Amino acid sequence: MTKLTEEKIENILSSIIDIHTNQDLVSSDNVKSITIDDEIVSIELLLKYPALNYHDELKDSIDNALSKAGVNYSNVSIKTKIKPHSTQSGVSPLPGVKNIIAVASGKGGVGKSTTAVNLALALQSEGAKVALLDADIYGPSQPRMLGAKELKPKGDENGNMKPVIAHGIQSMSIGYLVEESAPMVWRGPMVTQALEQLLKNTEWSDIDYMIVDLPPGTGDTQLTLSQRIPVSGAVIVTTPQDIALIDAQKGLSMFEKVNIPILGIVENMSIHVCSNCGHTEEIFGNGGGRKMAGNTDTNFLGALPLQLDIRTDLDEGKPTVIKNPESPAALIYQEIARKVAAALSLQSETTGAFPNITIE
């Protein structure tokens, strides 16, 4: 075998494509170091998004490529360095938070909150530090979904609140501050003021990604978020149904108008799975979310089933990603989380100083 060189190893690595960014490892600047000691090749990668559940697959791809090129001994390590990314101009960063991702839908009833909470927990399972803000002031559901509806945020000496910790993520919701059955009989300005206070008067700590669960529609809350809060990207949730897609398109267009990048589209309730016999049926149609993504040149992040246990897991306060992390639905949520974070990693970074957090 010819002598091994760094250039030769780089050429091998340039043939390996990261399935979440669709870029090769070299041109995407993921190769931190290559060392060759006799016949042992050691490679250290530094990914720009969390993907712990993808590391083994990526290592196998590298080992196989090296083996085919005649490298008999290799040692591959993968670390992650998450950086803050650009937001709308004129909006100040939120202390303690690197990136804010809005989860939105054009209409209610498409499973947006279910997607938001499982997305947050899936990002955590990939190695990120995550927060969840329930911005649906009129219908806060996250405290129940997180199994934390009996908890209350604690105050600090500065008059701010500490986030409620649930399943390892930092969370905040108006639902922690009022009775679950109490109606929020508030006009628009009161709602937007409450949202800003929940966001800015909470002591968030070292957050890589904050998931904001928006109320449905394109009203005051969405505009407040887009004009006053530093949002790095948005995820649109829809069902395959034509009516849902029409409204989802409105939500997508709203974010485009306020210069918030769309990270991708999630198709929820894609197919119904019978809990008794396993029979599948496309109740709401077929492929609408994928088609919408294609028509708008947007990432299609994944399709989730209409499945009984996804709902019952949330009612128990143990979302599917936590209760059944190896289930098909949980694996889909994890894949969506990696795609969302990968899409964000391709955007420009901010220049502000923020402590670096490296995930082993």
Secondary structure, DSSP 8 states (H G I E B T S, - for coil): -----HHHHHHHHTT-EETTTTEETTTTT-EEEEEEETTEEEEEEEESS--GGGHHHHHHHHHHHHHHTT--EEEEEEEEE---B---TT----TTEEEEEEEE-SSSSSSHHHHHHHHHHHHHHTT--EEEEE--SSS--HHHHTT-TT----B-TTS-B--EEETTEEEEEGGGTS-TT------HHHHHHHHHHHHHTB---SEEEEEEE--SSSSHHHHHHHHHS---EEEEEE-SSHHHHHHHHHHHHHHHHTT--EEEEEE-S-SEE-TTT--EE-TT-SSHHHHHHHHTT--EEEE--B-HHHHHHHHTT--HHHH-TTSHHHHHHHHHHHHHHHHHHTS-B--S-----EE-
